[in-house]
Amino acid sequence: MFAIGLSSCPQVVSFVVAVEHNRREVSGTAIAATNMIVMFFGGLGMALFGVLLDWASGPGPLDPAANHSVSAYRVAMALLPACALFGACAALILRESINTGKPDPAEPMG
């Protein structure tokens, strides 16, 4: 759980990246678009978790009185470390935007 919490920080970093790589006039729109993307993938993740859980439970309809097996939950829960690994790798390829010698698009000109 510690590793998942540690690697979920790229979600927070995405808001900073959105502000730093856009002009000040559109930073609110950039944050709103970033928030929409985060929420979209959160909902998509829940649906994917359900699909993986049903797939791992085997073919055929699940009896409403029955529960999913522990092994089916393990397969579905593998989605969390997979997404955490993807997020950590994505954070590693980010470039620093401060003090790079280039003009800052967030700063007003003049």
Number of C-alpha atoms within 10 A of each C-alpha: 8 7 10 16 9 11 19 20 14 20 15 10 12 17 18 15 18 19 19 19 14 18 16 16 12 13 18 14 14 21 18 14 14 19 14 12 12 16 12 11 12 12 12 12 15 12 12 15 19 14 13 19 20 18 14 18 20 11 8 8 8 12 8 6 5 7 9 14 11 11 12 16 17 13 15 20 14 12 16 15 15 12 15 19 16 15 17 18 13 11 17 10 8 12 9 9 13 10 8 9 7 8 11 17 14 15 12 9 7 3
